[in-house]
Amino acid sequence: MKRLYILVTILLLTLAACDSNTNQNNPAQSGSTEMDEKATAGTVIDQNIEQSKAAIEKTKESLGEASEKALDVANSAVEETKESLGEASEKALDVANSAVEKTKEVTADIIEESKKIATGTVTAAAEKVMATASELKSAVSDTSAALSTDDGLALAKKSGCLACHSIEKKIVGPAWQDVAARYTDDQQAREKLISKVSKGGKGNWTEVTGGTPMPPYSPRVTDADIAQLVDFVLSLK
């Protein structure tokens, strides 16, 4: 067993010596391998550089295209914005014009309503003034001193009234007492009779006169005398 161990040891030592001799005998081959490795590393580096350059150029192209697209998008957005603003301006102008027209219509309606109200107010005021004046005139007439019977008959005689009238009985025209009775409740009696005596006329007492007209007393008789004669007649109620 011991001999076997010694033989194995000698064999291993012999093999080691052979490998050492082999390496010493091939120095050129070892250097060549090292140069090949260096060349391969340089080629890889060159390839990496070329790839980097190509990537840079591609990136530049991509950036250029992206910039052009971005510019196109921006220009398009500007044009769309202009169009939108133009449409919005037109719509705003239409709305403003519509508001102006509506304001004109409302103003015109207000003016018309104001005119109607003003006209109605003025008319009502005028009617009230006229009614008040009529009442005052009637009050003055009622409170004015009527002629006595003798003075009234004297004025009637002077004016020519007694040819057709008397106090109590009809002659050609109705009795003055009948005239006063007919107009008892007529607030406009005085004005009506003054006009009738001044202008003359027919139709009110046809059943008495048979259609004979009353001649006009104006201007033969003064307006003041006509008014006194009417007041005298109306006082004979």
LOTIGU-686408 format. One record per residue (C-alpha): residue in one letter; x, y, z. Coordinates in steps of 0.05 Angstrom, whole numbers, plus 5000, padded with zeros to 4 digits. Layout:
N
AXYZ;...
This chain:
237
M500050005000;K505650465017;R509050304950;L502650484913;Y502251154946;I509551304927;L508251124854;V502151574850;T506152154879;I511752054829;L506652034772;L503452694793;L510153044799;T511952804728;L505553074699;A506553744732;A513553794704;C510853664634;D505754224638;S511054714661;N515554534602;T509754614554;N508155314578;Q515455514573;N516055244503;N509755654474;P510656394495;A508456644425;Q501856294428;S500256614495;G501757314470;S497457214408;T491557034450;E492457664490;M492558094427;D486357764400;E482757914464;K484858654459;A482558694386;T475958394403;A474958894460;G476659484412;T471659234361;V466259194414;I467859904436;D467560164364;Q460959814354;N458260124417;I460560814394;E457160724326;Q450860494359;S450961094405;K451961564345;A446161234308;A441761284370;I443662024377;E441862154303;K435361774311;T433762174373;K435162824336;E430562604279;S425162404329;L425863064365;G425363444299;E419063074279;A416163174348;S417663914345;E414463984277;K408363604301;A408064024364;L408464654321;D402964394275;V398564234335;A399964914365;N398265274299;S391964854292;A389965024363;V391165764349;E386765744286;E381265364323;T381665864380;K381066444330;E374966114298;S371865984366;L373166694388;G370166944323;E363966524332;A363466724405;S364167464385;E358667394333;K354167044383;A355567574436;L353968114385;D347467774366;V345567714440;A347268444451;N343268664390;S337368234413;A337768544482;V337869244452;E331669094409;K328068794468;T329769404510;K326969854455;E320569454453;V319669464529;T321270204530;A316170334475;D310969934514;I312470324577;I311870984540;E305170774510;E302570544577;S305071194608;K301471584554;K295071204566;I295671304641;A297272044631;T291572124582;G286671764627;T288972184686;V288372834648;T281572634621;A279072434690;A281873084719;A278573494663;E271973144674;K272473274748;V274074004737;M268174074689;A263473724738;T265974174794;A265074794750;S258074574732;E256374454805;L259175144823;K255375464766;S248975114788;A250175314860;V251176034839;S244775994798;D240975694856;T243476224904;S242676804856;A236977274872;A231177124824;L226977694799;S220577834836;T214077684800;D213078404782;D220278514758;G220177854720;L213678034685;A216278724669;L222578444638;A218477914600;K213878454573;K219778884551;S222978284517;G216578074481;C215577424518;L208277554540;A205877504468;C206676744472;H207276584547;S204276714615;I205676464685;E199676004695;K196675834627;K199075684557;I198076174501;V202175974440;G207575664483;P207075294549;A205675634617;W212075804653;Q209875414714;D209474794670;V216374934642;A219174994713;A215774344734;R218573954674;Y225774174690;T225374094766;D230373514770;D234673714709;Q241373984732;Q242674254662;A235874604657;R238675314662;E243775204606;K238674854562;L233375404569;I238375974559;S240675644494;K233475514473;V231276234485;S237576514452;K237376084389;G229875904386;G227375234364;K221674734367;G219974024385;N220174034461;W212874264470;T209574024406;E203573764445;V202374484467;T204874904410;G202674444354;G209674514323;T209975274325;P217275464333;M219975944385;P223676524352;P230876684373;Y231477244424;S238877374414;P241577864396;R235178264403;V235178124478;T241878144515;D244877514544;A244277794614;D236777924606;I235777234576;A239276924636;Q234777324684;L228577114647;V230476384651;D232076444725;F225276774735;V221576204698;L225275664737;S223576004803;L216175894789;K216175164813;
